[in-house]
Amino acid sequence: MWDDAFPSFLIGLREGLEAGLIVSILVATLVRAEARNRLPQVWTGVLAAIALAMSFGAVLTFTAASLSATAQEAFGGTLSVIAVAFVTAMVFWMRRSARSLAGEIKEKVTGALAMGSGVLVLTSFLAVGREGLETALFLWTTAKAAGESAGPLTGAGIGLVLAAGLCWGLYRRVLKINLTRFFTYTGAVLIVIAAGVLGYGLRDLQEGGVLPGSTAYAVDLSGHIDAGSWYSTLLQGVLNITPTMTWLQVTGYAAYLAVVMTLFVRGVRAGTPKPAAAAPAPRPAGDPRRRPAWVVPVAVVTVPAVIAGLVVAFARPKPSGGQTVAVSGTECGKGFTAPKPGRQTFRMQNTGSKTAEVYLIDPSSNAVYGEVEGLAPGTTRDLVATVAGGTYAWRCVPSSGKAVTSQPVTVSGGGGSTKAVVPVSENDLAAPLTAYKAYVEQGLATLVAQTRTLQDDIAGNHLAKARTDWLTAHLTYASLGAAYGTFEDYDQKINGRADGLPGGVADKDFAGFHRVEYGLWHAQTAGQLKAPVQALAVAAAGLQKAFPTQDFDPGDLPLRAHEILENTLQFELTADTDEGSGTNLATANANLAGTRELLTVLRPLLTTRAPKLLPAVDADIARLQQLLDARHQGATWTPVEQLDTAARQRIAGATGQLLEDLAPVPDLLEIRKSA
């Protein structure tokens, strides 16, 4: 349960802190300014946001609705930018209020707080609403992935309670400070928080496809900083500063902070306070225009609930009129009769106790015509497929247990054919796996010889030659990317990084190519490098000997098709692994060669399943290869840090596009259970 709860705990803490900080500052401001009568406006906004988030969660739950990933990001980003606009307006109102409070506090606060009531309602609503909607989406997704587990809800609840406690502590502390200073300091804090929200929103808009530059990273410390650590979580929750940030994020963050903070500080220092405007006379208690105090709170809760109810009533999937087919380990295919040829909708109902996947198959070839994944117990979802003349059956695959195939039925007439994907078995991947293992074995033999040459260079104090031979050997290893998961502990010994080691580059456990690289490019002597290079050569020889007996899961091959270049984008194109040689682009080129070799052995399987995929991938590879070649002159590669912004963005963008086109490979070549 805790495995499901912990990610939700972090999101509850993070989103709760971000929303609670602004709300607690607003509440403290009004209390300290003796304007408690305005507190209901803040709480009304908070209540409206909570009602909206809960109603949104109800819509997701009862209609099984699902926004696309890009739509979620674009929505969250847009709301973030709107929130920044209102928070910024509040910051400058606070600045003006701070100046006007130099004289008689009570009268001047009354004048400063004479802005429209809707601003306070809307500001608190946006502060909580964006976080509430994001949290609702996150919890719904994780709960679904966990099989309706209570873990995500428990974790989020704990995180939100802890965030509320932290914000309450902040509230109690700020109440004790001087009011004029309070306006100034909290204004500065809000500007910093708003800058983080803006950066976060820009990232969302990039990931939603609204803004460009989603793969153009200005900062990537993910290899150095544990994003799940307590300090990283707090930093992200309070300031929205993440280990990885794009150029647009950093530019937006810095520009907003520089411009708004400058204007704010100038305003604080400027001039003497002006006389406060006369406060508007309060309406008498018996004023017939005054609404009862309960009207607005009731309305902000009722309206989202009513809208959610209407959405559930009218948008919830209606019975399709097609067959209802049972999905379970004992009733797989119950209710399935031979349908008429043409496009059909089957209502798949999980009557078992386990989450299951269900496939409409041709039992003679196991070809798949349609599938539903993650069908939770007691739920029903539609599967739409085109049926022609032929034989069909259902295959039900519970999350744990044996797959079951229903009795086949025969559809007569209709002619023609329907498109089906033939599933992959371990036997189908046997030949590609054998071919790739032969490629790795040959590469390891070459690696052993090259590391021995490197060892001889250093033993003979030929350090200039050692630098050249180091790169040659390292690129050989970098081209074997699809097998890294099989190398076990040898990968750390051969290509380990200093990140996370207590002593960094000086740590005794820092070993492998990058340890030797550090010494060669940081003026270490041959004597200092003798032990590290010897350990590298021994590890390479040990891996060559062990590899034939290591367990190489055939299912790893499709996964590595895009994972190799994911590591390239994360580590090489950010120069995160550079220990002085400036050869990250050479390593990226070797990673590309390894990806190309992997696709070569998988090509026969991919050609029959997705004939349009490989031409697009080949074009992406050619484009990226051309960009890398342009940064290579003889034995010299341009260091990543020396690339101009445009060139860096082009290489990262080409890698990102290739990754996007490679993304379907694991699903196309997924090994499915059979009955």
N, C-alpha and C positions, 0 to 999 in steps of 0.2 A: 504493500500500500504506500509506503514512504517513497518508493521509486516514482509512483504516480504523483504523490503530493509535493515532492520537493520543487519541481519546476513551477508548479502553480503557487507554491509559497513565495518563490522569488518574484513572480509577476505580481502577486498580491502586494508584497512589500514595496516593489518598485512603483507600481501605478498608484498605490495608496499614498506613498510619500510625496509623489509629484503633485497629486491633487490636494492632499491634506496640507502641504506647506502653504499653498496660496490661500486656501480657505482659512487656515489658522491665523495667517497674517491679516486677512480681512477682518476676521472676528476681533482679533486683538486691537486692531486699529480703531474700530468702532467703539469698543469698550473703553479704551484709553482716552478716546476723544469724547467720552460721555454721550455717545450717540447709540445707546443700547436699543432705542426704538427702531434703528435701522437693521438690527440683527435678523428679524424675521425675513427681510429681503434676501440676505445671504442664505439662510436656511431654506427658503423657498426654492432658490436656485439649486442648492444641493439636493433637496428632495425631488425636484423635477429631474435632475440628472440620474439619481438612483432609480426613479420610476421608469425613465427611458431605458436605462441599461437592463433592468429586470424584464421590461416588456420585450426588449429586443431579444434577450435570452429565451423568453417564452416562445417568441416567433421561431427562433432557430430550433428549439427543442420540439415543438409540436408540428412544425411543417417540414422538418428535416431540410430546411433551406441551407444553402451554402454559397457564400460569396466566393468568387475566384480569388486567388492569392493577390493578383494585381488590383482587383477592385477593393479588397481590404486595405491594401497599402495606400491606394489613392484616396480612399475615404478618410483614413486616419491622418494622412498628411494634410489634406484640406482642412480638417477640423483643427489640426495643430496650428496651422498658419492663422486661422481665425482666432484661436485662443491667444496667440501671441499679440495680435492686434489689440484685443481688449485688455490684456495684461499691461501692454505698453501704455494704453490710455490711462489705466489705473496708476501706473508709476508716475506719470506726469501730473496727475491729479494730486497724488501724495506729495510730490515736490512742491506744488503750489500751496498745498495745505501747510506744509512745514514752514514755508516763509510767512504765511498769514498768521501763524500761531505764536509769533514773537511777543505779542501784546496780551490783551485780555483773552485768555484761552477759551473760555466757554463761548463767548459771542463769536469769536473768529472760527472756531470749529464748526459751530452751527452754520455759519456762512459757507465754509468750505465743503460741508457735506450736503449742500443744497443742489447737488446734481440729481439727475433723474433716477428714480428708484429702479428703473429697468436695467441700469448699468450694473448695479450690484447683483441683481438676480442673474443677469446674463453672464457676468464674469464668473461667479461661483458655479453656474450651470456648466459653462464650457470647461472650467478647471476640473470638474468631476466627470462631466459627460464623456469627454474623449477617453479618459482612463476607464470609465465604466463600460463603454462600448467595446474598447479593446479587450478588457478583461472578460466580458461576456463571450466574445468570439474565441478568445484563448481557452477559456474553461470548457466551452462547448466542444471545441476541437479535441482537447486533451481527454475530456470525459468519453468522447466517442472512441478515440484511439485506445483508451484503457478498458473498453468494454463496459461502459456505464459505471465505472468504479467510483466509489465515494472519495477516493484519494485526492483527485484534483480539487474538489470542493473543500475538503478539509484543509489542504495545504493553503489554498487561497484565503480561507477564513482566518487561519493563523497569521498569514502575512498581513492581511488587512487590519487585524486587531493590533499587531505589533506596530504597524505604520501609524495607526490612530494614537497609540501610546506615545510614540516618538513626537508626533505633532502636538499632542497635549503638553508634553514637556517643553516644547518650543513655545507654546502659547503661554505657559506659566512664567517662563523666563522673560519674555519680551514685555510682559506687563509691568516689570519692575524698572524699566529704563525710562529716561527722560523722553517726553512725548516728541519734542522737536527732533532730537537725535533719532528717536525711533522711526519717524517718517523718513529721514535721510538714509539710515542704515537698511531699513527694510526695502526702501526703493532700490538701493543698489543690489540687494539680494534678489529682488524680483527681476531685475534686469538680467542678472546672470542666469536665473532659472528660465526666463523667457528665451534667452539666447540658446539654451540647451533644447528647449521645446521646438524652437525654430529649426535647429539642426536636425532634430529627430523627424520633424515634419517633412523637411526637404528630402531626407533619406527615404521616407515612406513614399513620397511622390516620385522619386527615382525608381524605386522598386515597383511602383504601380505603373511605370511607363509614361508618366506625365512629364517628367523632366529627364534629360539625358545625363550620362556620366555615372551610371550605377556601378561600373567596374573601374573607374578612375580613382584609385585610392591615394589620398594624401598621407594618411597615417594608417599603419597596420602593425599593431603591437600584439596581435593575437598569439603570436608565438612566444611572447615574453610575459604576458599577463593572463592569468587564469580568469576568464570572464565569469566563472561561477563562484569566485571567491567572495567573501563577505565585503571586503573593501571595494572590489570592483562593482558589486551589486549596489552598494550604497552610493558610489560615485555616479553610476548610471542612473540610479533612482532620483538623486537630488539634482544633478547637473546635466543629465543626458549626454555625458561624455563617454564614448565607447572605445574599446581598443582598436576598432577599425572604423575609419571615417573617410568619406569621399572628399574630393576637392570642393564640390559644391557645398557639402555640409560645413567643412572648415571655413570656407569663404563666407558663407551665410552667417555662421556663428560669430566669426571675428568681425565682420562688417557691422552686424547688428550691435554687438557688444561695444565696438569702438564708437559708432555714431550715437547710439542712444545713451551710453554711459557718459560720453562727452557732453551732450546736451543736458543731461540730468545734473552733472556736476557743475556746469556753468550756471544752471538755473538756481542751484543751491547757494552758490557764492554771490550771485548777482543781487545788487540793490538792497534796499531796506524794505521791509514788509509794507505792503499797501494796506490801507484801511479795508476792513472786511465789508463786504456788501451786506446790506440789511437782510436778515434772515426772513424768508417768506413766513408769513403768519400761519400758524397751524390752524387747520380746520377745526371748528368747534366739534365737540363730541357728538352733537346732535345733527351734524351736517348731513342732509339726506343724500348727498353725492358719495358719501363715504361707504365703501363696501364693508361688509362684515369681515373680521380678521380671518375667518376660516375659508373664505371663498377661493382665494388664490391657491393655497396649499392643496385643497381638495381638487381643484381643477388640474393642477400640474401632475397629480397622481392619476386622476381619472382619465384624462385625455390620452396619455400613452397607453393605458390599459385597454381603453375602448378601441383605439387604433390597432393594438396588437390582437385583440379579440377578432376584429374584422379581418385582419390579415390571415389569422389562423383559420377563420371560417371560410374565407373565399380563396385563399392561396394554397391551402393544404391540398396535396395531391388527391384528386378524386378517384374513386374506383375506375379503372380503365375499361372495364367491360370485358377484358380478356380473362384468360384462365388464372385462377389462383393456385399456385404450385407450392407445396410444402418443402421446406428446407430443414433437414436435421439428419442425424446419424441413423435414424430408424424410419423416417418417412420421406426420404429424398425422392422428389418427383411425384409425390402423391397428388392427384388431381390433374395430372398432365395427360391430355388426350391429343390425338393427331389433329393439329390445327389446319385451317385452310392455307394454301400458298399465299404469300404476300407479307407485308409488314405487320408484325404482331407485337402486342404488349402483354407480357406475362407478369402477374403480380406475385413476387417471390416473398413468401411468408415464413419467417424462421420460427418453427414450432418446437425447436430444441432448447437446450439450456446453455449453449455455447455460441459465441460469435462465429460466423461461418462465411466462407466464400462459396459462390455457386457459379457453375459454368454450363452453358448450353453447348453440347459437343456433338460431333459425329463419332459414335462409338467405335466405328471401324478404323478411323485414322487418328482419333483423339483431337481432331481440329476443333478450335473454339470459335463459336459464332457470336457469343456474347457472354458477359460476366458481370457479377455484382460482388464487390469486395466489402468486407467489414459489416455484414448484415447482423445486427445485434439481436439477441433473443427477444421474441415478442414483437418485432417490428416487421414492416412490409415495405418493399421498394419495387419499383417497376424495372423490368428488363425489356428493352425493345430490340427486336431482331427481325431480319427479313428471312422468311422461310420459303424454300422451294422444294421441289421433289427430292426425297432422300430420307435418310434415317437420322433420328435425333434422340438424345437422352440428356438427362441432367446429372451433373457431378457435384456433390456437396462435400465441401472440405471444411470440417470444423477446426477451430483454433488449436485444439489438441485432440488427438484421436485419429482414427483411420478414415480416409476418404471413401465415399459411397457413391456408386453410380446407379441410376434408376434403370428400370426396364426401358428398352428403346421403343419408339413408335415410328411408323413409316408414313410419310406425307406423299400422297399421290398427286400426279399432274403438276401443273405449274411451270414445268420446263425451266430452262435457264439454270443458273447457279447462284449461290450466295458466297460472299467473301468470308473466309475463315482463316484464323491464324493457327498454324500447327504448333502446339506447345513443344518446348524443348525438354529433353530428358538428359540425364547424365551421360547416356550413351551418345546422344547427339553432340555433346561437348567433349567427348573422349578424344576425337581426332584433333580438334583445335588445341586441347590441353596438351596432348603429346607433342604437337608441333611447337607450342610455345615453351614447353619444358626443354625441348632440344635447343631452342634459341637461348634460353637462360643458361643452360649448361655450357654452351659454347661461349657465352659472354663471361661466365664465371672463370672459365679456363683462361680467357684473355686477361681478365682482371687479375688473376693470381700472378701471371707473368709480368703484368705492368706494375703491380705493387712491389714485386721483387726488384724490378729495375729502379723504381723510386727509392727503395731501401739501399740499393747499391750506390745511387747518386749521393745520398746523404752520408753513407759510410765513407765515400771518397771525397766528401766536402765539396761536391759539385752542386752548389745550391742553385745557381742559375738554371742548370739543366733540370734540377729537381722540380723547379717551378713549372717547367714545360711538361715534364712527365707526370707531375701531380694532376694537372688538368686532364691529360689524356686518360689516366686511370679513373679519375672521378667521373668523367663523361661516360665511360663504359658502364660504370655502376648506375649512373643516372638513367641509362637507357633500359634498365630492367625493372621499370616501375610496377608492372602488373604482378610481380612476385614478392613485393616487399612484405605483404602480410604473411607470407610463408616463411620468411627468413628468420622468424622468431627473434631471439636476442642478438643475433648477428648484425641486424640492421643498426642497432644502437652502437655496437662496437665498430662498425665500418663507417657509418654516416651520422653519428650522433651529434647533437647540438648542445651548446653550453646553456641554453635557456632552461631555467628552472634548477640548475645546479647551484648549491650554496656558494661555491667559489667562482662561479662563472667560468671564464676561459682559463682560470688558474686552478680549477677544481681537478682533483686527481682522477675523477671519473669522466672527464672530458676526453673523448677518444675518437679515433677514426680520421676520415679525410679532413674534416673541418678543424680538428686539433692540429694536424700537420700544416694545413693551410695557414692557420694563425701564426705558427712558428716561422714558416717560410716568408711570410709577408710582414713580419714584425721583428725582423733582425735577430731571431734566435739562432744560436750556433748549431753546427752539425751535432755536437755532443748533446745539446738539449733536445734535439729532434730524434736522436737514435732510438730511444725507447718507444715514443709514440709511433714511429713509422714501422718499427718491428712488430708492435702489437697490431697495427693495421694489416701487415702482410700475413701474420698468423691468423687473424680473423678471416681474411679473404680465403686462405687455404682451408680453414675449418668449414666455412660455408660451402665451398666447392665439394668438400667431402660429404657434408651432411645433406645437401639439397636433394639428391636422388631419393632419400628416405623420408623427407619431410612431407607432411600432408598438404597437398595443393588441392583445395576445394575447387572443382570445376565451375561452381557458381560464382567464384571470385572473378573469373575472366570478364563477364559482362559488367560487373560492378567497377572494375578497374578502368573500363573504357573512358570514363569521365573523371574518376578520382585522381588519376595521375596528373591531369591538367588542373584540377582543383588545387592540388598542392603547389603546382607551378604558380598559379595566380596568387596564392596565399604567401608563399615563402620566397620564390625566386623573383617574381616581378615586383616585389616590395623590398628586395635586397635584404630580407630578414636573415638569410643564411650566409651572407657575405662576411668572411673573416679576414678580408684584406685583398683578395685576388681580383675582385671586381668582375667575376666571370659568371654572374647569375644568368645572363642571357645565353651563355654557352650551355649551362645546365638546362635552361628552358628548352633549348634546341634539342638536347639529348632526350628530355622528357617527351618532346614532340615525336622524335624518332621512335621511342618506345611505344607511344600511342599508335603510331602508324603500323608498327610491327604487330601489335595486338589486333588491330582492325583487319590486318591481312589474314590472320588465322580465323577470325570470326566472319569474314566477308561472305563465305558461302551460305551461312545461316541467315545473315542479315539481308542478303540480296533477295531471297525468296519471301521474306516477311515484311520488308519495308524497302521496296525497290527505289523509292525516291530519297531515302535517307542518305545512302552512301555518296551519291553525287553532290549533295549539299555539304556533307562532311569533307569530301575531297576538296571542294572549292575553299572551304574554311581553312583547311590545312595548308593549301597552297598560298593563301593570303597571309597566314601567320608566318609561314616559312619565308616568304618574301620580305616581310617586315624584320624578321630576325637576321636574315642574310645581309640586309642593308646596314646592320650594326656590327658587321664582322669583316675585318680586313686582315687577311693572312691568319696569324695566330692570335690576333688581338681582338678583343670584344669590348664594346663600349660598356662601362659600368652603368648600372641602372641609375645611380645617383646623378650621372652626367647627362642623362637623356633630358631633352627639353620636354615641357609639359605635353605638347601636342604628340610627340613621338611615343611618350609613355602611355598616353591615353589610347593611341591607335593600337599599340601592342596589347594592352589590357583589354580593349574592346574586341579585338580579333579573337583573343583567347576566350573571352566571355561568350561570344557568338558560337565558337566551336563547342564550348561546354553545353550551351543551350541545345545545339543540334545533336549532341551525343547523349543528352539526357534520356531519350526513350530506349536506349540500348538495354539497360538492365531489365526493363519491363518486357521488351520484345523477346529476350532470351532467358526469362525467368524459368527456373525448373519448377514445374507444378507437380503436386502429388497426384498419383493415379490410384484408382481403386484396386 
